[in-house]
Amino acid sequence: AACALIFAILHVSPTPFCVLDEVDAALDEANVDRFRTTVEELSQDTQFIIVTHNRRTLEGANTIYGITMGNDGVSRVISLRLDGDRMVKHDESADSADLQAIEEEIQL
């Protein structure tokens, strides 16, 4: 119900960006698809930052950011820019093992 309210407000009065934190966690597959479709429609006027672990939601992303820990124990950010089903650009500082693990996780 909270997502529906937020989406209704954004439909009537778009904002520059919207941050959603794991709002898709309790949704079944059919509703995740509806959620993703609605986000894609609203993203014409609003930029979304979505924290998620749901693969179906990730499939709709233009850019994915992940946090990984290097061998030195320091966390770092990895970014992947996507175009449809393929990776088109990645963070140059990420090592190939990290990128391969992320690609396998999201099945690019």
C-alpha positions as a Markdown table, in Angstrom:
| # | Residue | x | y | z |
|---|---|---|---|---|
| 1 | Ala | 0.0 | 0.0 | 0.0 |
| 2 | Ala | 2.9 | 2.4 | 0.7 |
| 3 | Cys | 4.3 | 1.8 | -2.8 |
| 4 | Ala | 1.0 | 2.6 | -4.3 |
| 5 | Leu | 0.7 | 5.8 | -2.4 |
| 6 | Ile | 4.2 | 6.9 | -3.3 |
| 7 | Phe | 3.7 | 6.0 | -7.0 |
| 8 | Ala | 0.4 | 7.9 | -7.0 |
| 9 | Ile | 2.0 | 11.0 | -5.6 |
| 10 | Leu | 4.9 | 10.8 | -8.1 |
| 11 | His | 2.4 | 10.3 | -11.0 |
| 12 | Val | 0.5 | 13.5 | -10.0 |
| 13 | Ser | 3.6 | 15.5 | -8.8 |
| 14 | Pro | 6.9 | 14.1 | -10.0 |
| 15 | Thr | 10.0 | 14.8 | -7.9 |
| 16 | Pro | 13.6 | 15.0 | -9.2 |
| 17 | Phe | 14.5 | 11.7 | -7.4 |
| 18 | Cys | 13.1 | 9.1 | -5.2 |
| 19 | Val | 14.9 | 6.7 | -2.8 |
| 20 | Leu | 13.3 | 3.3 | -2.1 |
| 21 | Asp | 14.9 | 0.9 | 0.3 |
| 22 | Glu | 14.0 | -2.8 | -0.3 |
| 23 | Val | 10.4 | -2.0 | -0.9 |
| 24 | Asp | 10.2 | -5.0 | -3.2 |
| 25 | Ala | 11.4 | -7.5 | -0.6 |
| 26 | Ala | 7.9 | -8.8 | 0.3 |
| 27 | Leu | 6.5 | -8.9 | -3.2 |
| 28 | Asp | 5.8 | -12.0 | -5.2 |
| 29 | Glu | 7.1 | -12.3 | -8.8 |
| 30 | Ala | 4.0 | -10.9 | -10.4 |
| 31 | Asn | 4.0 | -7.9 | -8.2 |
| 32 | Val | 7.7 | -7.4 | -8.6 |
| 33 | Asp | 7.1 | -7.2 | -12.4 |
| 34 | Arg | 4.3 | -4.6 | -11.8 |
| 35 | Phe | 6.6 | -2.7 | -9.4 |
| 36 | Arg | 9.4 | -2.7 | -12.0 |
| 37 | Thr | 7.0 | -1.6 | -14.8 |
| 38 | Thr | 5.7 | 1.3 | -12.7 |
| 39 | Val | 9.2 | 2.4 | -11.8 |
| 40 | Glu | 10.2 | 2.3 | -15.5 |
| 41 | Glu | 7.1 | 4.4 | -16.4 |
| 42 | Leu | 7.7 | 7.0 | -13.7 |
| 43 | Ser | 11.5 | 7.1 | -14.4 |
| 44 | Gln | 10.7 | 9.4 | -17.4 |
| 45 | Asp | 10.2 | 12.2 | -14.9 |
| 46 | Thr | 11.8 | 10.9 | -11.7 |
| 47 | Gln | 15.3 | 9.4 | -11.1 |
| 48 | Phe | 15.0 | 6.3 | -8.8 |
| 49 | Ile | 17.6 | 5.1 | -6.4 |
| 50 | Ile | 16.5 | 1.6 | -5.3 |
| 51 | Val | 18.2 | -0.6 | -2.7 |
| 52 | Thr | 17.3 | -4.2 | -3.6 |
| 53 | His | 18.4 | -7.8 | -3.5 |
| 54 | Asn | 15.7 | -8.8 | -6.0 |
| 55 | Arg | 17.1 | -10.0 | -9.4 |
| 56 | Arg | 13.9 | -9.1 | -11.2 |
| 57 | Thr | 14.2 | -5.5 | -10.0 |
| 58 | Leu | 17.9 | -5.4 | -10.9 |
| 59 | Glu | 17.0 | -6.4 | -14.5 |
| 60 | Gly | 15.3 | -3.1 | -14.9 |
| 61 | Ala | 18.2 | -1.0 | -13.8 |
| 62 | Asn | 20.3 | 1.3 | -16.0 |
| 63 | Thr | 23.2 | 1.3 | -13.5 |
| 64 | Ile | 24.0 | -1.0 | -10.7 |
| 65 | Tyr | 26.2 | -0.1 | -7.8 |
| 66 | Gly | 27.6 | -2.8 | -5.5 |
| 67 | Ile | 29.8 | -2.8 | -2.4 |
| 68 | Thr | 32.5 | -5.4 | -2.2 |
| 69 | Met | 35.4 | -6.0 | 0.1 |
| 70 | Gly | 38.9 | -6.3 | -1.4 |
| 71 | Asn | 41.7 | -8.6 | -0.3 |
| 72 | Asp | 43.0 | -5.8 | 1.8 |
| 73 | Gly | 39.8 | -5.7 | 3.8 |
| 74 | Val | 38.7 | -2.3 | 2.5 |
| 75 | Ser | 35.2 | -1.9 | 1.1 |
| 76 | Arg | 34.9 | -0.4 | -2.4 |
| 77 | Val | 32.1 | 0.5 | -4.8 |
| 78 | Ile | 31.7 | -1.3 | -8.1 |
| 79 | Ser | 29.5 | 0.2 | -10.8 |
| 80 | Leu | 28.0 | -1.4 | -13.8 |
| 81 | Arg | 26.2 | 0.5 | -16.5 |
| 82 | Leu | 23.7 | -1.6 | -18.4 |
| 83 | Asp | 22.1 | -1.4 | -21.8 |
| 84 | Gly | 19.4 | -3.9 | -22.0 |
| 85 | Asp | 20.8 | -7.3 | -21.2 |
| 86 | Arg | 24.5 | -6.4 | -21.6 |
| 87 | Met | 27.1 | -4.6 | -19.6 |
| 88 | Val | 28.4 | -1.6 | -21.5 |
| 89 | Lys | 30.7 | 0.0 | -18.9 |
| 90 | His | 32.2 | -0.8 | -15.6 |
| 91 | Asp | 34.2 | 0.7 | -12.8 |
| 92 | Glu | 37.9 | 0.6 | -13.9 |
| 93 | Ser | 39.0 | 0.0 | -10.3 |
| 94 | Ala | 37.1 | -3.2 | -10.0 |
| 95 | Asp | 39.1 | -6.4 | -10.5 |
| 96 | Ser | 37.9 | -9.0 | -12.9 |
| 97 | Ala | 36.9 | -11.5 | -10.3 |
| 98 | Asp | 34.5 | -9.0 | -8.7 |
| 99 | Leu | 33.0 | -8.1 | -12.0 |
| 100 | Gln | 32.6 | -11.8 | -13.0 |
| 101 | Ala | 30.9 | -12.6 | -9.7 |
| 102 | Ile | 28.4 | -9.7 | -10.2 |
| 103 | Glu | 27.8 | -10.6 | -13.8 |
| 104 | Glu | 27.0 | -14.2 | -12.8 |
| 105 | Glu | 24.7 | -13.0 | -10.0 |
| 106 | Ile | 22.6 | -10.8 | -12.3 |
| 107 | Gln | 23.1 | -13.3 | -15.2 |
| 108 | Leu | 24.2 | -10.8 | -17.8 |
